[in-house]
Amino acid sequence: MNLLDRYIFRSVLLTCLGAVALFAFVLMLGNAIRDLLGYLLRGQLSLQTTGELILLLIPFVVSYALPMGILTGVLLVLGRISADSEVTAMRANGISLLRIARPVILLGVLGCAATLYVNFRSMPWARVEYDRRLTEYVRADPARFIVPKTFIRDFPGYVIYVGDKQGTVLRDFWLWQLDREGRALHMVHAESGRIDYDKEKNSFIVTLTRASIEKRNRESPGDLREPPSIPTVEKTEPPYELPLDPILGVPTLRQKLQWMTWTELHVELGRHELAPAEPGDAQKQKDRDVMQVRLVIQDKLTTAVAVISFALIGVPLGVRVSRRETTAGLGIATGLALAYYFLTVMVGWLSRHPEYRPDLLYWVPNLVFLALAVRLFRRLERR
């Protein structure tokens, strides 16, 4: 690698690393807000635990940030050196555009290898570890869902308010049971109560004392022409059961296909393919299951190859645009990445139709970008 190659390679590498870090941060921030912010605000996760979980998101977001970061870095660097007439000087000395692109292609190959490792190794491990730790941390003290002086709407079909909580003892407890339209059908107010966690059922068991219970007509809960009866009981029997499965998710030993490693995916593929043939709808479902695994494998492979495709198309586009502004490069990179992922999503819509071979169609976006890159290279070489 001569001086020119090192100059271009170093410039593109540093810019790509910055762009990857930027996109990774944005994606990681979105995932953290969606998954962790609620737990953090309720006090269910400490700042240290939240930081550890955010670090586990890095391999997950890097698999998406690498292709966009490579494209952005190539566009910015090639646009800058083209605007400074450095590309013109190189070509005036007999250096072809393809020769200029050699260090960029090398960087794309290295990025492709890194993405393959992330997609099939580090990202599955990190994502499984992330889900496992988050579930463990939240289940370790589920009573933290009950936050005093707050209207709690986490439990589907219920609204809960607690004036004070000391450990498992509740004071000034209110509960509203709602219908599908959000109207109150059942209202309870208790001076005190106790909340226990049933690990086997994954539910809260709430026992109330000195409770006033109001029940309304299910057909017309808003009709108050007839005053409802409000009996007072010393202790609620049976106690109220609030399931946590809708909040924490149902514990399962089955791992998502997206979070499987290369070996695990091929084991899963073999399991479906070796399943005995079934007539009718059962065979169609088997074909769909096989296709789902193949689609995940092809998705991970094509995402890695997209790094090379984006690097190649970034060279002629950067030279043609010839802009030093960062915003121009970011805008073009974002538009191209959105177009690529939109084509990928369109192919994903065929996942329930294995007869159309959507696993092979996953390669169409890469082929389109590679063909466009070749066309742009040729047009620039003729100029």
HELIX and SHEET records of a PDB file:
HELIX    1   1 LEU A    3  ASP A   35  1                                  33    
HELIX    2   2 LEU A   37  LEU A   41  1                                   5    
HELIX    3   3 LEU A   47  LEU A   56  1                                  10    
HELIX    4   4 ILE A   58  ALA A   83  1                                  26    
HELIX    5   5 GLU A   86  ALA A   92  1                                   7    
HELIX    6   6 LEU A   97  ILE A  100  1                                   4    
HELIX    7   7 ARG A  102  TYR A  117  1                                  16    
HELIX    8   8 VAL A  118  SER A  122  3                                   5    
HELIX    9   9 MET A  123  ALA A  140  1                                  18    
HELIX   10  10 PRO A  142  PHE A  145  5                                   4    
HELIX   11  11 ASP A  245  LEU A  248  1                                   4    
HELIX   12  12 LEU A  257  TRP A  259  5                                   3    
HELIX   13  13 TRP A  262  GLU A  273  1                                  12    
HELIX   14  14 ASP A  281  VAL A  321  1                                  41    
HELIX   15  15 THR A  326  GLY A  348  1                                  23    
HELIX   16  16 PRO A  354  TYR A  356  5                                   3    
HELIX   17  17 PRO A  358  LEU A  361  1                                   4    
HELIX   18  18 VAL A  364  ARG A  382  1                                  19    
SHEET    1   A 5 TYR A 158  GLN A 166  0                                        
SHEET    2   A 5 VAL A 169  LEU A 178 -1                                        
SHEET    3   A 5 ALA A 184  ASP A 198 -1                                        
SHEET    4   A 5 SER A 203  LYS A 215 -1                                        
SHEET    5   A 5 THR A 232  LYS A 235 -1                                        
SHEET    1   B 5 TYR A 158  GLN A 166  0                                        
SHEET    2   B 5 VAL A 169  LEU A 178 -1                                        
SHEET    3   B 5 ALA A 184  ASP A 198 -1                                        
SHEET    4   B 5 SER A 203  LYS A 215 -1                                        
SHEET    5   B 5 TYR A 240  PRO A 243 -1                                        
END                                                                             
